[in-house]
């Protein structure tokens, strides 16, 4: 099984945000929405212990890649994503973490709200465990 990102919409923003591997767009201005999406992606996809000076940063989602595809996996993924994002990014309020399962795939949709914004805007990031 491989953990991969399904969808990330593009916005206009200010700052530098991932993906860092695409250097053609590295210095383009990006909006806060992309920066928040990137933050969620990096929190969820970073394994705990991977960052040298911050070993507790990240999540344990990678440990679940080979687990049985059942209701226990769905609730564990939801809990792990909620706890990791709540701990590591105070700018984000998770509205919903939806885990959809098929025989071959697990899709996680993370709907969130920017707490710094006066507007009630929500967006989502999707992850797939194949």
Secondary structure per residue as TSV (DSSP state, phi and psi in degrees):
chain	resnum	aa	ss	phi	psi
A	1	X	-	360.0	147.5
A	2	X	-	-130.1	137.9
A	3	X	E	-93.3	125.1
A	4	X	E	-142.1	158.9
A	5	X	E	-88.3	131.3
A	6	X	E	-86.4	-50.1
A	7	X	E	-145.7	134.9
A	8	X	-	-140.7	111.3
A	9	X	-	-70.7	153.2
A	10	X	-	-101.8	140.7
A	11	X	-	-130.1	172.3
A	12	X	-	-97.1	131.5
A	13	X	B	-150.2	177.1
A	14	X	S	-114.5	124.7
A	15	X	S	126.7	-176.5
A	16	X	-	-111.8	132.1
A	17	X	-	-139.5	158.9
A	18	X	S	-67.1	166.8
A	19	X	-	-80.1	133.2
A	20	X	T	-77.9	-15.4
A	21	X	T	-75.9	-18.5
A	22	X	-	-98.1	87.9
A	23	X	T	-72.9	-13.2
A	24	X	T	-68.9	-24.7
A	25	X	S	-113.9	7.2
A	26	X	T	-57.7	-42.9
A	27	X	T	-97.5	8.9
A	28	X	S	-71.0	145.0
A	29	X	-	-70.8	142.8
A	30	X	B	-132.4	155.0
A	31	X	-	-90.1	165.8
A	32	X	H	-52.9	-36.0
A	33	X	H	-58.8	-42.2
A	34	X	H	-68.0	-37.8
A	35	X	H	-64.8	-40.1
A	36	X	H	-68.2	-40.9
A	37	X	H	-60.0	-45.0
A	38	X	H	-62.0	-38.1
A	39	X	H	-61.8	-45.6
A	40	X	H	-61.3	-45.4
A	41	X	H	-59.1	-47.2
A	42	X	H	-69.4	-35.8
A	43	X	H	-64.2	-47.0
A	44	X	H	-71.2	-39.0
A	45	X	H	-86.9	-9.9
A	46	X	S	-85.1	125.4
A	47	X	B	-76.9	140.9
A	48	X	T	-59.1	135.3
A	49	X	T	93.9	-9.8
A	50	X	-	-74.9	-33.7
A	51	X	S	-90.0	122.2
A	52	X	T	-60.8	-50.1
A	53	X	T	-86.9	-3.8
A	54	X	-	-141.8	69.5
A	55	X	T	-66.4	-18.6
A	56	X	T	-88.4	-7.1
A	57	X	-	-67.5	141.2
A	58	X	S	110.8	-157.2
A	59	X	B	-141.2	172.1
A	60	X	S	-104.0	24.9
A	61	X	G	-60.2	-36.8
A	62	X	G	-61.8	-27.8
A	63	X	G	-71.0	-15.6
A	64	X	G	-96.5	-0.8
A	65	X	T	-59.3	-36.1
A	66	X	T	-101.7	11.4
A	67	X	S	-73.0	161.7
A	68	X	-	-62.2	139.5
A	69	X	S	-83.7	81.6
A	70	X	S	-137.1	-172.7
A	71	X	H	-66.0	-28.0
A	72	X	H	-65.0	-41.4
A	73	X	H	-62.8	-43.7
A	74	X	H	-60.4	-47.2
A	75	X	H	-69.4	-35.0
A	76	X	H	-66.5	-42.7
A	77	X	H	-62.2	-46.2
A	78	X	H	-60.2	-47.2
A	79	X	H	-62.8	-44.5
A	80	X	H	-64.1	-42.8
A	81	X	H	-65.2	-45.3
A	82	X	H	-60.1	-47.8
A	83	X	H	-65.5	-42.9
A	84	X	H	-66.5	-46.9
A	85	X	H	-67.4	-41.1
A	86	X	H	-62.5	-36.6
A	87	X	H	-74.0	-39.5
A	88	X	H	-104.4	-8.4
A	89	X	-	-139.8	96.7
A	90	X	T	-71.3	-8.1
A	91	X	T	-78.9	-13.0
A	92	X	E	-113.7	134.2
A	93	X	E	-112.9	121.8
A	94	X	E	-76.8	123.9
A	95	X	E	-85.4	-43.1
A	96	X	E	-159.4	142.7
A	97	X	E	-122.2	110.1
A	98	X	E	-107.4	123.9
A	99	X	E	-111.4	118.0
A	100	X	E	-111.7	130.5
A	101	X	E	-116.7	139.9
A	102	X	-	-125.1	-178.3
A	103	X	S	-62.5	-32.9
A	104	X	S	-112.3	-5.7
A	105	X	-	-147.9	152.4
A	106	X	E	-128.3	122.0
A	107	X	E	-111.3	126.9
A	108	X	E	-112.3	122.2
A	109	X	E	-108.8	123.2
A	110	X	E	-109.2	110.6
A	111	X	E	-99.0	133.7
A	112	X	E	-142.0	167.8
A	113	X	E	-132.0	140.5
A	114	X	E	-81.2	114.6
A	115	X	T	-71.2	-20.3
A	116	X	T	-80.7	-16.5
A	117	X	-	-85.8	141.6
A	118	X	S	-78.3	-17.6
A	119	X	S	-87.4	151.7
A	120	X	-	-93.0	73.5
A	121	X	-	-100.1	137.3
A	122	X	E	-123.8	152.1
A	123	X	E	-144.7	177.2
A	124	X	E	-144.4	156.0
A	125	X	E	-125.3	139.3
A	126	X	E	-115.9	137.3
A	127	X	E	-122.8	147.7
A	128	X	E	-128.7	132.5
A	129	X	E	-105.7	111.5
A	130	X	-	-98.1	360.0
